[in-house]
Amino acid sequence: MTPIPDLDAFLGRSFTAAIATVREDGSPHQVPVWYRWDGDAMLIWTDECRAWFRNLLRDDRVSIAVYESKPPWGAALVRGRAVYRTGEDPDLLAECRRIAQRYVAAGDVDAVLDRWVQGPQTIVRIEPVSVTSWTDPPS
């Protein structure tokens, strides 16, 4: 296995990521999330009622796995610290839109936002401490 040659391009694809946080009892908690890689950090749109987000309030350490389910089976593991912003300001809503646009058809973005944007929004920014990637080289 070799490192992914263009990690930014790989992370820019519309994979679902799996984020792992630490539960209060020390065990891992892992869930799928939508994300956006901005070249420096992973940005995730959520709300404060999610268990994984509540875990971050206690312990800001996270791990995120992004991976392909078909050849060449590339994968990236991002380990880091989370910071977040919550509010109803236009910058947060714009980031929610950028994330949603990665996963839904252009004509459906407004419907997704109408369904999920109710009150304050939270954007979690995962600032990497380490990034590891690999892919099987072509045969």
C-alpha positions in Angstrom: 0.0 0.0 0.0 1.2 3.5 -0.8 0.0 6.9 0.4 -2.7 8.6 -1.6 -0.8 10.9 -4.0 -3.4 13.8 -4.0 -4.9 13.7 -0.5 -6.8 17.0 -1.0 -8.5 15.6 -4.1 -9.4 12.4 -2.4 -10.9 14.1 0.7 -12.7 16.5 -1.7 -14.7 13.6 -3.1 -18.2 13.0 -1.7 -17.6 10.1 0.6 -19.5 9.6 3.8 -17.0 9.8 6.7 -17.1 7.9 9.9 -16.3 10.0 13.0 -15.3 8.4 16.2 -15.5 10.2 19.6 -14.9 9.1 23.2 -17.9 8.3 25.3 -18.1 9.2 29.0 -17.1 5.6 29.9 -14.0 5.8 27.7 -15.5 3.5 24.9 -15.5 4.7 21.3 -18.7 6.1 19.7 -18.7 6.1 15.8 -21.2 7.4 13.4 -21.4 8.3 9.7 -21.3 12.0 8.9 -21.3 14.3 5.9 -18.2 16.6 5.8 -16.2 19.1 3.7 -12.5 19.2 3.5 -11.3 22.8 3.2 -7.6 22.0 2.6 -6.8 22.4 6.3 -9.6 20.8 8.3 -12.7 18.7 8.2 -16.0 20.6 8.6 -19.1 18.8 9.8 -22.6 20.1 10.0 -24.5 18.8 13.0 -26.8 19.9 15.9 -26.0 19.9 19.6 -28.4 17.0 20.4 -26.2 14.3 18.7 -24.3 12.0 21.1 -21.1 12.3 19.2 -21.2 16.1 19.5 -22.0 15.9 23.3 -18.9 13.6 23.6 -16.8 16.5 22.0 -17.9 18.8 24.7 -16.2 16.6 27.3 -13.3 15.4 25.2 -12.3 17.2 21.9 -10.3 14.3 20.5 -11.7 12.7 17.4 -10.8 10.3 14.6 -12.3 10.4 11.1 -12.1 7.6 8.5 -12.8 8.3 4.9 -12.6 5.4 2.5 -13.6 4.0 -0.9 -15.7 0.8 -1.1 -14.2 -0.2 -4.5 -10.8 -0.4 -6.1 -8.3 1.1 -5.5 -9.7 1.1 -1.9 -8.1 4.4 -0.9 -8.5 5.5 2.7 -7.6 8.4 4.9 -7.6 8.6 8.7 -7.7 12.0 10.2 -6.9 12.3 13.9 -7.3 15.7 15.6 -9.1 18.1 17.9 -12.5 19.5 17.4 -13.6 23.1 17.8 -17.1 24.3 17.0 -19.3 27.3 16.3 -23.1 27.4 17.0 -25.4 30.1 16.0 -27.8 31.5 13.4 -25.4 33.6 11.5 -25.2 33.6 7.6 -21.6 32.1 7.7 -22.8 29.0 9.4 -25.8 28.6 7.1 -23.4 29.1 4.1 -21.2 26.2 5.4 -24.3 24.0 5.9 -25.1 24.7 2.3 -21.6 23.9 1.1 -21.6 20.6 2.9 -25.1 19.6 1.7 -24.1 20.5 -1.9 -21.5 17.7 -1.8 -24.1 15.0 -1.1 -27.4 16.0 -2.7 -28.5 17.1 -6.2 -28.4 20.9 -6.7 -32.2 21.0 -7.0 -32.6 19.3 -3.6 -30.2 21.4 -1.5 -32.9 23.9 -0.4 -35.3 21.1 0.6 -32.5 19.5 2.7 -31.8 22.9 4.4 -35.5 23.6 5.0 -35.8 20.2 6.6 -32.7 20.3 8.8 -32.1 24.0 9.5 -34.3 25.0 12.4 -32.7 27.3 14.9 -29.0 27.5 15.6 -26.7 25.4 13.5 -23.4 23.9 14.6 -20.3 23.5 12.4 -17.6 21.3 13.9 -14.1 21.9 12.6 -11.6 19.0 13.0 -8.1 20.4 13.1 -5.8 17.5 12.2 -3.0 16.4 14.4 -2.2 13.6 12.0 -3.4 12.3 8.6 -2.6 8.9 7.3 -3.6 7.6 3.9 -3.2 4.6 1.7 -4.3 3.1 -1.6 -3.5 -0.1 -3.4 -1.4 0.7 -6.4 -2.8 -0.2 -9.8 -1.8 -3.6 -11.0 
